[in-house]
């Protein structure tokens, strides 16, 4: 199906930026918004303001809305549940109502934090049992969107990473640690699927163009410990694996509980798009190209 004009809410973020690049590469008319971080060419939008949300949708009349904006700092959400629910639940709910009014389809980004991490990796039908405020806000938003708008596609993902100098994603954190030759303590008992942001964006477009509805997991193929992913990134950036100090999650004394053996299964995605999920080796090769292209241009 034709996607029509697209609106990317949260285009200043890692995933939103990748979506804008993918849409432009596909020559799809698109508009991007930002919240707290202005960027040239993007439109200001506060998703907690129902009036501004409705005005934005009325002005641009998108046929597909990618909702990539969220409060994702897990420990901050634990300490500020009111703010977390306002941004991660009330905002998406209001957007869904406005989308329904103009007949737009919605693509919403969720997370494996909707699970307790006792029996991962999880498929789309697995029972959700979030451990944290962040996870509860995302699960509540999934359910609210499904009730409000019929044409909703919920993409669960995890460990999104990519080369983006404006982002604090894990790949960038490791890069700056390697440059400074600083050691880093990384959980050895948190498992997930590292997911290249560009791959997530490309699959998002493919599924939206098919008119897929419901929940689909979109993650990288490999399920690995966070410490092992950190070591792979360190090697890519030319650092020593000794910079990574694997530790149990419990020793980090984090505010919010993490799903330890999490991650997501990709059989449904692979059936829909007709190919295997992206292997980590391939994702790291693309990251390396992005990094080197950035260095060469500066």
N, C-alpha and C positions, 0 to 999 in steps of 0.2 A: 504494500500500500504506500501511497505517497505520504511523506511525513508532513509536508507543508511547512509553514514558518515555525521556527523553534525559539523558545525562550529558555535560557539557562539561568536559573536562579542560584546565585553563588558562583558566578563565573570567575571571581577573583581567587578562588581556591584551587587546590591541586586538581581535583576531579573536574570541577567546572571549567578550568582553563583547558584541560585536555579535551573536554566536550566541544568547546568553541573551536579548537583547532580541527577536530574531526569533522564537525559540521561544515566548516569553511572548505576543508579538503574535498568534501562531498558536494560542494556548491549548493548547500542548503541555506536559505535565508535565515539568519539567526540574530538574536539580541541577547546580550548578557547583562546581568546585574551584579552589583556588589553591595555589601552591607557596611562593614567597618573599615575596609581597606580599598580606598579609591584606586581605580586603574583607568587609564586612558581608553576611551571607546566603550566603557561600560556605564550602565544606568544605575543610579543610586536607588536602593530599595530596602526598606525595613520590613521583613516578613512578619514582624509582630504587629504591624499597623494594618488593620483590615482595610481602611480607606485607601492607603497607598497601594496595597496589593491589588485591590479591585481596579483602581485607576490605571495601574500599570498594565493589567491584562486587557482592560478596555481600550487602552491606547494602542497596544501592539498587536492585539488579536492573534495570539499564537495558536497554532493547531496542535502543537506538542510542547509540553512544559517539562523540562528536566529540573528536578528539585534537588540540587546538590548542596544547598546551604544547611548548616546545622551547627549546634554547639557540640563539639566532639571531644573536648578535653574531659576525659573520664573522671578524674579526681576533682576537677572544678565542679562538674555536675553533681558529684556526691555532696559537696559542701553548699551548693546553691540549687537545690531541687526546684524551687519556684521558677527561677530563671530558666533552668533546663527544660521544664515542661512548657513554659511559655514559648520558647524558641523552637523546641523539637516536636511539640505536639500541637499547640494552638496555632502556630504559624502555618504548618502544613495543612491543618484542618481548614483554616480560612482560605488558603490557596486552593484547596480541593473544591470548596464551595464556589469560588470565583471561576475555576476552570469548568465546572459543571455548567455554570450559567452561560459560558460561551462555547460549550461543546468541545473543549480541548482534552486531549489525552494527557495523562500525567505519568512521568517516570520518576519514581522515588527511590532514593538510595538508603538502604538499611545495612545491617551489620550482623556478624555472628555473635555479638554481645547480647542478642536476644536469647541465647542459650546459656546453660550453666557450666558447660565445658567438662562434663563428666563422661560423655560418650560420643565425642566428635570423631571424624567430621560428620556434619549433619546434612541431610537432604532437605528439600523444601517442605516435606510433610512432617518433619520431626517436631516433637512437643517443645514449645518455647518456655523457658524458665529463667529470665534474666536475673543476674546477681546484683546489678548496680542500678543506680538512678538513671544513668545514661542508657543502659539496656532497656529499662522499663519505658523510658520516653520513646525510644525507637519502636518498640513493639506496640505501644499504644498508638503511635502515629500510623503504623502499618494497618492496624485494625480500623482506625478512624477513616483513613483514605479509602479502604475497601468498602466501607459503609456509605461514604459520601458520593464517590464518583465511580461509575461502572468501568470506565476505560482507564484503569490504573495498572501500571506495571511496576512491581516492587522488586528491585535488584538488591539482593543481599551480597555484601562483599566484605573483605577484611584485608588488613595490611596493605592498603593502597600506598604506592610509592612511585617516585619519579624525579626527574631532574627539574627543579624549579627553585630559582634563587630566592623567590618570595615565600617559599613554603618551609615549614618546619617538619615535613614528613621524615620518616625514619632514615631514608636514604640520604637526605641532606644532613641530618644530625650526625650520621656516621661520617659523612664526607668531611665535615668541619672538625670532627674529633681526629680523623686521620691527618688532616693538614696540621693540626696543633700537636700531633703525636701524644694525645691524651688517652689514657686507658678508660674503658667504659664498662660498667657493670650491667649485664644484660641477662634477663631471665632465661634459664635453660629449661624451664618446665612449662612455658607457654607455647602452644603449638597453633599454627595457623597457615594460611595460604598467602604468601606475598603476591600482591596483584599490581602489575604495572598500570599506572593511571591511563596511559594511552590505550592499552588493551581493554580496560574497563569501558572507556569511551567508545571504542570501535564496536564492542559487543552491544553496548547500549543502543547505538544507532541501528545495528542489524536487527535487534529484537523489536525496537520501536517501529521500524519500517515493515516488519512482518505483522504488526498489530498484535503482538503477544500480550496477554493479560495475566494477572496473578503474580505469583512469586517465582523468581528464577535466581539461582545462585550464580554470580559471575566473579570468579576468582582464578588465580593461577593454579596450575595443575599440582604443584608440589606442596605437600604438607610437611612443614619442618619447624624445629624449635626456633624461637626468636634469636637465641644466641648463635645458632648456625647460620641464620640469615645475615646477622651482623658480620660474621666472619667472611661470608661470601662477598659482602659489600666492601669490607676492608681490603680483601684481596684485589677486587676490581679497581679500587682506588690506589693500589700499590703500597698499601700499608702492611704491617706485620700482624698476623693473627693473634699474637700475644697481647695486642691492645684490647682484645675482648676478654672480659673476665666473666664467665658464666656463673650465675648465682641462682638460688631458689627464689621464687617470687616472694615468699614469706619474709625473706630478709630485707626486702625493699620497703616494707612498711607503707605500702600505698593505701590511700584513703579508701578507694573502691576495690571491691573484689573483682578479680579477673577470671573469665572462663579459661581454665588451663588447657585441657585437651579439647580445643575448639576446632575451628576450620569448617569448610563447607565442601560438599560433594558437587560434582559438575556434570553428572550424567544427563540431566535434563537440558542444560545449556548445550552440551555436545550434540544431543539429538536435534535441537532446534536450529543450530547453525551448521551442522554437518561436519564438524571437525573437533579435534581434541582441544582442550583448554591449553593456554600458553604455558610451556615449560619454563621453569625459573631460569635455566641457562639462556633461553631465547630472550627472556625479559631483561636479563642482565646485559646481554649484548646490545640491546636497544638502548638501555640506560647508558652504557659506555659510549655509544655513538652520540647521544645527547650531550653528555658531559664534555666529550672531546670537541664537539662542534661549538659548544659554549666557550670553552677555553680558547679555541682557535679564533673566535670572533672578537675576543677582548684584547 
